[in-house]
Amino acid sequence: MLFNSPEFIFLFLPVTLIGFFLVARWKGGLFAIAWLVFASLFFYGYWNPKYLILILSSVGINYFLGVKLGGSWERPFRKKGLLIFGIALNLAAIGYFKYANFFVENINAIGGTNFQLGQIVLPLAISFFTFQQIAYLVDAYKGEVAPTNFFHYCLFVTFFPQLIAGPIVHYQEILPQFKRPEIYRIKSDNLSVGITIFSIGLFKKVVLADGIAAYGNPVFAAAAQGENLTLLVAWMGALAYTFQLYFDFSGYADMAIGIARMFGIQLPLNFYSPYKSVNIIDFWRRWHMTLSRFLRDYLYIPLGGSRHGNVRRYLNLTITMLLGGLWHGAGWTFVIWGGLHGVYLTVNHGWQNFRRGLGHDLKKSTWWGSGMARLVTFAAVVLAWVFFRAESLDGAIAMSGSMLGFNGFSLSEDGFIFPKKFFAMLLIIVWFLPNTQELLRDYNPALETYKIDSDRRFLKQLRWRPAYGWALFTAALNLLCLTRLSQVSEFLYFQF
């Protein structure tokens, strides 16, 4: 079931929301949580009921391990051994479903063998609920979370707004909110804020992201078939996917936050105008923020972080991003995409170290300096997205080669048609306009994942408030979205 489907919007969401508050009123908070767990499992099983066994097994095993790790141990090395076992078990599950065929294909290619595993269907959301539970086990081992009620733990893993494509949440971020009595009483502010954010996200997905896809897909298909693309066509196709992915992921993030807020819950922020970034470090504080936090806390820092000198730091960054790329998909294109960002981050940190050595204040910049930094960062991100999107390594190399001028510098559209004004409008949106969280900042729509400053002066006249104007604006967005619901498409991050 998709957030942008009629059955979710008109049936599942209202029934689940009304049921939550009615059950809480008649039976109390624990029964309301049980209702949410049941609804979330139904939401997950709607796609493929047989994978309910997988997620329930994962939840049960990790809950048991978490309780054990949260207890007292006379021999600490045994506790650490249990943690390693738990992490290995989770990685084995994701490794089999997501990477088994990828590794077998590479073994066959290297060794000339012909091993076959057959088709393995990737279970929905396994990348997200596996990482979330690994983080829980590590936090339990450190004593940062205490053994908890089983229904609470089930809700932590399966809460449907964040189950399918994130954010990757920590137990201590979400479950304490469900322990507040006011959560179980319906509030008009939560509903109005939640519906507004959900509506903006729905518009981003069904109108902008899905509308842009028609301009990017043919270009990538042509590159995959070996066609020589002109410079203009290659860049316009890459830009189309760049905007499509932005509004698709941003739309999902908004909808997840909006749905949770209807229940009175704040999810951690997962997306914050990443194309406004002035460097790649800034980009990864704004794009898939909870994933970058997970990679930092549970991979980069355990590898040594920046504690052993710059060379080791750059190596740790590269390893982290390579594995982050592999997390997104079982293919060499994703590994190269992660490797490119590893190189970008290494260059970025090296440049900052060089400037500090010259005595520069990195917090100060001219308007034109910031503008150029944003443009260079954006171009580097667009080029890397080619490997993220391409269906094959050959197609990605051909596409990126055209973008770098290897096929000449022709500005001909060569049979492709791109709406230049539409693209310019999208660029203005992603570079200059306030994002959803900035518009509703006065109502604290989400938990801060990273501290990012915003221009409050610019927002003064635009910020959201409960008023007829905003109600009409939200209604107009929804009416426009209703005309597109017959063409329901999956979110891009559902593939990961």
C-alpha positions as CSV (number, residue, x, y, z in Angstrom):
1,M,0.0,0.0,0.0
2,L,1.4,3.4,-1.0
3,F,0.9,6.8,0.7
4,N,-0.2,8.2,-2.7
5,S,-2.9,5.5,-3.3
6,P,-6.7,6.1,-3.0
7,E,-7.1,3.1,-0.6
8,F,-4.5,4.6,1.8
9,I,-5.8,8.1,1.7
10,F,-9.5,7.4,1.8
11,L,-9.7,4.1,3.8
12,F,-6.6,2.9,5.7
13,L,-5.4,6.3,7.1
14,P,-8.8,7.6,8.4
15,V,-9.8,4.2,9.8
16,T,-6.4,3.8,11.6
17,L,-6.5,7.3,12.9
18,I,-10.0,7.3,14.2
19,G,-9.6,3.8,15.6
20,F,-6.4,4.8,17.5
21,F,-8.2,7.6,19.4
22,L,-11.4,5.6,19.9
23,V,-9.5,2.6,21.3
24,A,-7.4,4.9,23.5
25,R,-10.5,6.5,24.9
26,W,-12.3,3.2,25.6
27,K,-9.5,0.8,26.5
28,G,-6.4,3.0,27.3
29,G,-3.0,3.6,25.8
30,L,-1.6,0.1,25.7
31,F,-4.6,-1.1,23.6
32,A,-4.2,1.9,21.3
33,I,-0.6,0.9,20.7
34,A,-1.7,-2.6,20.0
35,W,-4.2,-1.2,17.5
36,L,-1.4,0.7,15.8
37,V,0.8,-2.4,15.7
38,F,-2.0,-4.4,14.1
39,A,-2.7,-1.6,11.5
40,S,1.0,-1.3,10.7
41,L,1.4,-5.0,10.1
42,F,-1.6,-4.9,7.9
43,F,-0.1,-2.0,6.0
44,Y,3.2,-4.0,5.6
45,G,1.4,-7.3,4.7
46,Y,-0.8,-5.6,2.1
47,W,2.1,-5.8,-0.4
48,N,3.0,-9.4,0.2
49,P,1.4,-11.2,3.3
50,K,4.1,-14.0,3.4
51,Y,6.8,-11.5,4.4
52,L,4.9,-10.8,7.6
53,I,6.6,-14.0,8.9
54,L,10.0,-12.3,8.1
55,I,9.3,-9.0,9.9
56,L,7.6,-10.7,12.9
57,S,10.5,-13.1,13.2
58,S,13.0,-10.2,13.0
59,V,11.1,-8.2,15.6
60,G,10.8,-11.2,18.0
61,I,14.5,-12.2,17.8
62,N,15.8,-8.6,18.1
63,Y,13.4,-7.9,21.0
64,F,14.8,-11.0,22.9
65,L,18.4,-10.0,22.1
66,G,17.7,-6.4,23.2
67,V,16.3,-7.5,26.5
68,K,19.3,-9.7,27.1
69,L,21.8,-7.0,26.1
70,G,20.0,-4.5,28.4
71,G,20.4,-6.7,31.4
72,S,23.4,-7.0,33.8
73,W,26.3,-9.3,32.8
74,E,29.0,-10.7,35.0
75,R,31.3,-11.3,32.0
76,P,31.3,-8.3,29.7
77,F,32.9,-10.3,26.8
78,R,29.9,-12.5,26.6
79,K,27.7,-9.5,26.3
80,K,29.8,-8.2,23.5
81,G,29.7,-11.6,21.9
82,L,25.9,-11.5,22.0
83,L,25.9,-8.1,20.3
84,I,28.2,-9.3,17.6
85,F,25.9,-12.4,17.1
86,G,22.8,-10.1,16.9
87,I,24.4,-7.8,14.3
88,A,25.6,-10.7,12.3
89,L,22.2,-12.3,12.3
90,N,20.6,-9.1,11.0
91,L,23.2,-8.6,8.4
92,A,22.9,-12.2,7.3
93,A,19.2,-11.7,6.6
94,I,19.7,-8.5,4.6
95,G,22.7,-10.1,2.9
96,Y,20.7,-13.1,1.7
97,F,17.6,-11.3,0.4
98,K,19.4,-8.2,-1.0
99,Y,22.9,-9.3,-2.0
100,A,23.1,-13.1,-2.5
101,N,22.5,-13.0,-6.2
102,F,24.8,-10.0,-6.6
103,F,27.7,-11.9,-5.0
104,V,26.9,-15.1,-6.9
105,E,26.9,-13.2,-10.2
106,N,30.3,-11.7,-9.5
107,I,31.7,-15.1,-8.4
108,N,30.5,-16.6,-11.7
109,A,32.0,-13.7,-13.6
110,I,35.4,-14.1,-11.9
111,G,35.6,-17.8,-11.7
112,G,33.7,-18.9,-14.8
113,T,31.3,-20.9,-12.7
114,N,27.5,-21.2,-13.1
115,F,26.1,-21.1,-9.6
116,Q,22.4,-20.3,-9.5
117,L,20.2,-19.3,-6.5
118,G,17.0,-18.7,-8.3
119,Q,14.9,-15.5,-8.0
120,I,15.0,-13.9,-4.5
121,V,12.2,-11.3,-4.0
122,L,13.5,-8.4,-2.0
123,P,11.2,-8.0,1.1
124,L,9.8,-4.5,1.4
125,A,11.6,-2.2,3.8
126,I,14.2,-4.8,4.9
127,S,17.0,-2.2,4.6
128,F,15.3,0.1,6.9
129,F,13.9,-2.1,9.7
130,T,17.2,-4.1,9.8
131,F,19.4,-1.0,10.3
132,Q,16.9,0.4,12.8
133,Q,17.1,-2.8,14.9
134,I,20.9,-3.0,14.6
135,A,21.0,0.5,16.1
136,Y,18.6,-0.6,18.9
137,L,20.9,-3.6,19.8
138,V,24.0,-1.3,20.0
139,D,22.1,1.2,22.1
140,A,20.9,-1.6,24.4
141,Y,24.4,-2.9,24.7
142,K,25.6,0.6,25.7
143,G,22.8,0.9,28.3
144,E,21.1,3.8,26.4
145,V,17.8,1.9,26.2
146,A,16.2,-0.2,28.8
147,P,14.2,-3.5,28.3
148,T,10.7,-2.5,27.2
149,N,7.2,-3.8,26.7
150,F,7.0,-6.1,23.6
151,F,4.1,-4.1,22.1
152,H,6.2,-0.9,22.5
153,Y,9.1,-2.5,20.7
154,C,6.8,-3.8,17.9
155,L,5.5,-0.3,17.4
156,F,9.0,1.1,17.3
157,V,9.9,-1.1,14.4
158,T,6.6,-1.3,12.5
159,F,5.0,2.2,13.0
160,F,3.7,2.5,9.4
161,P,4.6,6.2,8.6
162,Q,8.3,5.4,8.8
163,L,8.3,1.6,8.2
164,I,8.7,1.5,4.4
165,A,11.3,4.1,3.5
166,G,12.4,5.7,6.8
167,P,13.4,7.8,8.6
168,I,15.7,5.4,10.5
169,V,14.6,6.2,14.0
170,H,16.1,5.5,17.5
171,Y,13.9,3.9,20.1
172,Q,14.5,6.8,22.5
173,E,13.2,9.3,19.9
174,I,9.8,7.7,19.3
175,L,8.6,5.5,22.2
176,P,8.9,8.2,25.0
177,Q,6.4,10.2,22.9
178,F,3.8,7.4,23.1
179,K,4.2,7.4,26.9
180,R,2.7,11.0,27.1
181,P,-1.0,10.9,28.0
182,E,-1.9,13.8,25.7
183,I,-0.9,11.7,22.7
184,Y,-4.1,9.7,23.1
185,R,-6.4,12.7,22.8
186,I,-7.2,14.1,19.4
187,K,-5.9,17.7,18.8
188,S,-6.9,20.0,16.1
189,D,-3.4,21.5,15.8
190,N,-1.9,18.1,15.2
191,L,-4.4,17.3,12.5
192,S,-4.2,20.6,10.7
193,V,-0.3,20.6,10.7
194,G,-0.2,16.9,9.8
195,I,-2.7,17.3,6.9
196,T,-0.9,20.3,5.6
197,I,2.5,18.6,5.5
198,F,1.0,15.4,4.0
199,S,-0.8,17.4,1.3
200,I,2.4,19.3,0.3
201,G,4.3,15.9,0.2
202,L,1.5,14.4,-1.9
203,F,1.8,17.3,-4.4
204,K,5.5,16.9,-4.6
205,K,5.1,13.2,-5.4
206,V,2.2,12.9,-7.8
207,V,2.4,16.2,-9.6
208,L,6.1,17.2,-9.6
209,A,8.1,13.9,-9.3
210,D,5.9,11.8,-11.4
211,G,5.5,14.6,-14.0
212,I,9.3,15.0,-14.3
213,A,9.9,11.2,-14.8
214,A,8.7,11.4,-18.4
215,Y,11.7,13.6,-19.3
216,G,14.4,11.7,-17.6
217,N,13.5,8.0,-18.3
218,P,13.9,8.2,-22.1
219,V,17.3,9.7,-21.9
220,F,18.6,7.0,-19.5
221,A,17.0,4.3,-21.7
222,A,18.8,5.8,-24.8
223,A,22.1,5.7,-23.0
224,A,21.5,2.1,-21.9
225,Q,21.0,1.2,-25.5
226,G,24.3,2.7,-26.6
227,E,23.0,5.9,-28.2
228,N,25.5,8.8,-28.4
229,L,23.8,11.7,-26.5
230,T,24.6,15.3,-27.0
231,L,25.9,17.4,-24.1
232,L,22.6,19.2,-23.7
233,V,20.4,16.0,-23.8
234,A,22.7,14.2,-21.3
235,W,22.6,17.1,-18.8
236,M,18.9,17.6,-19.2
237,G,18.2,13.9,-18.7
238,A,20.4,13.9,-15.6
239,L,18.7,17.1,-14.3
240,A,15.3,15.5,-14.8
241,Y,16.2,12.6,-12.7
242,T,17.9,14.9,-10.1
243,F,14.6,16.8,-9.7
244,Q,12.5,13.6,-9.8
245,L,14.4,12.0,-7.0
246,Y,14.4,15.2,-5.0
247,F,10.6,15.7,-5.1
248,D,9.9,12.0,-4.8
249,F,12.0,11.6,-1.6
250,S,11.1,15.0,-0.3
251,G,7.4,14.1,-0.9
252,Y,7.7,10.8,0.9
253,A,9.6,12.5,3.8
254,D,6.8,15.1,4.1
255,M,4.0,12.6,4.0
256,A,5.7,10.4,6.7
257,I,6.1,13.4,9.0
258,G,2.6,14.6,8.3
259,I,1.0,11.2,9.0
260,A,2.9,10.8,12.2
261,R,2.0,14.3,13.3
262,M,-1.7,13.4,12.9
263,F,-1.1,10.9,15.7
264,G,0.7,13.6,17.7
265,I,4.1,12.1,17.0
266,Q,7.2,13.9,15.7
267,L,9.5,11.9,13.5
268,P,13.2,12.9,13.0
269,L,13.8,15.1,10.0
270,N,15.1,13.1,7.0
271,F,15.3,15.7,4.2
272,Y,16.2,19.4,4.4
273,S,16.7,21.2,1.1
274,P,19.9,19.3,0.1
275,Y,20.4,21.1,-3.2
276,K,21.0,24.3,-1.2
277,S,24.2,22.7,0.1
278,V,27.4,24.7,-0.3
279,N,29.6,21.6,0.0
280,I,29.3,17.8,0.1
281,I,29.6,17.7,3.9
282,D,26.6,20.0,4.0
283,F,24.8,17.8,1.5
284,W,25.0,14.7,3.7
285,R,23.6,16.7,6.6
286,R,20.5,17.4,4.5
287,W,20.0,14.3,2.3
288,H,18.7,11.1,3.9
289,M,19.7,12.6,7.2
290,T,18.9,9.6,9.4
291,L,20.9,7.3,7.2
292,S,23.9,9.5,7.3
293,R,23.6,9.7,11.1
294,F,23.4,5.9,11.2
295,L,26.5,5.5,9.0
296,R,28.4,8.1,11.1
297,D,27.4,6.6,14.5
298,Y,27.5,2.9,13.8
299,L,30.2,2.6,11.0
300,Y,32.4,5.7,10.6
301,I,33.1,6.3,14.3
302,P,33.6,2.6,15.2
303,L,36.1,2.5,12.3
304,G,38.0,5.2,14.0
305,G,36.4,8.3,12.6
306,S,38.9,11.2,12.6
307,R,40.8,10.0,15.7
308,H,43.9,8.6,14.0
309,G,45.0,11.3,11.6
310,N,43.8,12.6,8.2
311,V,44.8,9.6,6.1
312,R,42.9,7.2,8.3
313,R,40.0,9.7,8.4
314,Y,39.8,9.8,4.6
315,L,40.0,6.0,4.4
316,N,37.2,5.7,6.9
317,L,35.1,8.1,5.0
318,T,35.6,6.2,1.7
319,I,34.8,2.9,3.3
320,T,31.7,4.3,4.9
321,M,30.4,5.8,1.6
322,L,31.2,2.7,-0.4
323,L,29.1,0.6,2.1
324,G,26.5,3.3,2.1
325,G,26.3,3.0,-1.7
326,L,26.0,-0.8,-1.5
327,W,23.2,-0.3,1.1
328,H,21.2,1.5,-1.6
329,G,21.4,-1.4,-4.0
330,A,23.1,-4.6,-5.0
331,G,25.0,-3.3,-8.1
332,W,28.4,-1.8,-9.0
333,T,26.6,1.4,-10.1
334,F,25.6,2.0,-6.5
335,V,29.1,1.1,-5.2
336,I,30.6,3.7,-7.7
337,W,28.0,6.3,-6.6
338,G,29.1,5.7,-3.0
339,G,32.7,5.8,-3.9
340,L,32.3,9.1,-5.8
341,H,30.7,10.6,-2.6
342,G,33.6,9.2,-0.6
343,V,36.0,11.0,-2.9
344,Y,33.9,14.2,-2.7
345,L,33.9,14.1,1.1
346,T,37.7,13.4,1.2
347,V,38.4,16.4,-1.1
348,N,36.0,18.6,0.9
349,H,37.6,17.8,4.2
350,G,41.1,18.2,2.7
351,W,40.2,21.6,1.2
352,Q,38.8,22.7,4.6
353,N,41.9,21.6,6.4
354,F,44.0,23.5,3.8
355,R,42.0,26.7,4.3
356,R,42.2,26.4,8.1
357,G,46.0,26.1,7.8
358,L,45.9,29.4,5.9
359,G,43.9,31.0,8.8
360,H,40.7,31.3,6.9
361,D,37.4,31.6,8.7
362,L,35.2,28.9,7.1
363,K,32.0,30.4,8.5
364,K,32.4,33.6,6.5
365,S,31.7,33.8,2.8
366,T,30.6,36.3,0.2
367,W,27.2,35.9,-1.6
368,W,29.0,35.1,-4.9
369,G,31.3,32.7,-3.1
370,S,28.4,30.8,-1.6
371,G,26.6,30.8,-5.0
372,M,29.6,29.3,-6.8
373,A,30.0,26.7,-4.0
374,R,26.3,25.8,-4.3
375,L,26.6,25.5,-8.1
376,V,29.8,23.3,-8.0
377,T,28.3,21.1,-5.3
378,F,25.0,20.7,-7.3
379,A,26.9,19.8,-10.5
380,A,29.0,17.1,-8.6
381,V,25.8,15.7,-7.1
382,V,24.0,15.6,-10.5
383,L,27.0,13.8,-12.1
384,A,27.0,11.2,-9.3
385,W,23.2,10.6,-9.6
386,V,23.9,9.2,-13.1
387,F,25.4,6.1,-11.5
388,F,22.6,5.9,-9.0
389,R,20.0,5.9,-11.7
390,A,21.5,4.0,-14.6
391,E,20.4,0.5,-15.2
392,S,23.9,-0.7,-16.1
393,L,27.5,0.3,-15.6
394,D,27.9,0.8,-19.4
395,G,24.9,3.1,-19.5
396,A,26.2,5.2,-16.6
397,I,29.6,5.5,-18.3
398,A,28.1,6.5,-21.6
399,M,25.8,9.0,-20.0
400,S,28.5,10.6,-17.8
401,G,30.8,10.7,-20.8
402,S,28.3,12.7,-22.8
403,M,27.9,15.1,-19.8
404,L,31.6,15.7,-19.7
405,G,31.8,16.5,-23.4
406,F,33.3,13.2,-24.7
407,N,30.8,13.2,-27.5
408,G,31.3,16.9,-28.3
409,F,29.6,20.0,-27.0
410,S,26.4,20.1,-29.1
411,L,23.5,21.9,-27.6
412,S,21.0,20.1,-29.9
413,E,18.0,18.3,-28.2
414,D,18.4,15.6,-30.8
415,G,14.7,14.5,-30.8
416,F,14.2,15.0,-27.1
417,I,11.9,17.8,-25.8
418,F,12.6,19.4,-22.5
419,P,10.4,22.1,-21.0
420,K,13.1,24.7,-20.1
421,K,10.8,27.0,-18.1
422,F,9.5,24.1,-16.1
423,F,13.1,23.1,-15.3
424,A,13.9,26.7,-14.4
425,M,10.9,26.8,-12.0
426,L,12.1,23.6,-10.3
427,L,15.6,24.9,-9.9
428,I,14.2,28.1,-8.2
429,I,12.1,25.9,-5.9
430,V,15.0,23.7,-4.7
431,W,17.6,26.6,-4.5
432,F,15.7,29.5,-3.2
433,L,12.2,28.8,-1.7
434,P,11.7,27.7,1.9
435,N,11.0,24.0,2.5
436,T,8.1,22.4,4.2
437,Q,9.8,22.3,7.6
438,E,10.7,26.0,7.4
439,L,7.2,27.0,6.5
440,L,5.8,25.2,9.6
441,R,8.7,25.8,11.9
442,D,6.5,27.6,14.5
443,Y,4.7,24.3,15.0
444,N,7.8,22.1,15.4
445,P,6.8,19.5,12.7
446,A,9.8,17.2,13.2
447,L,12.7,16.4,15.5
448,E,16.0,17.9,14.5
449,T,18.4,15.3,13.2
450,Y,21.2,17.9,12.4
451,K,21.2,21.5,13.5
452,I,20.7,23.6,10.3
453,D,20.1,27.3,10.3
454,S,17.3,28.8,8.2
455,D,16.6,32.3,7.1
456,R,13.8,33.3,9.4
457,R,13.5,36.8,7.9
458,F,12.6,35.3,4.6
459,L,10.0,33.1,6.2
460,K,8.2,35.8,8.2
461,Q,5.5,36.5,5.6
462,L,5.4,32.9,4.3
463,R,5.2,30.8,7.5
464,W,2.2,28.6,8.0
465,R,-0.6,29.4,10.5
466,P,-4.1,28.1,11.0
467,A,-6.0,30.5,8.6
468,Y,-8.5,30.4,5.8
469,G,-5.8,31.2,3.2
470,W,-3.7,28.2,4.1
471,A,-6.8,26.0,4.3
472,L,-7.8,27.0,0.8
473,F,-4.2,26.4,-0.4
474,T,-4.1,22.9,1.1
475,A,-7.5,22.1,-0.4
476,A,-6.4,23.3,-3.9
477,L,-3.3,21.1,-3.6
478,N,-5.4,18.1,-2.7
479,L,-7.9,18.7,-5.5
480,L,-5.0,18.9,-8.0
481,C,-3.5,15.7,-6.6
482,L,-6.9,13.9,-6.9
483,T,-6.7,14.2,-10.6
484,R,-3.4,12.2,-10.6
485,L,-4.3,9.4,-8.2
486,S,-5.4,7.1,-11.1
487,Q,-1.7,6.9,-12.1
488,V,-0.2,5.6,-8.8
489,S,3.5,5.0,-8.9
490,E,5.9,3.6,-6.3
491,F,8.4,5.9,-4.4
492,L,11.9,5.5,-5.7
493,Y,13.3,4.7,-2.3
494,F,11.0,1.7,-2.0
495,Q,13.6,-0.1,-4.2
496,F,16.2,0.1,-1.5
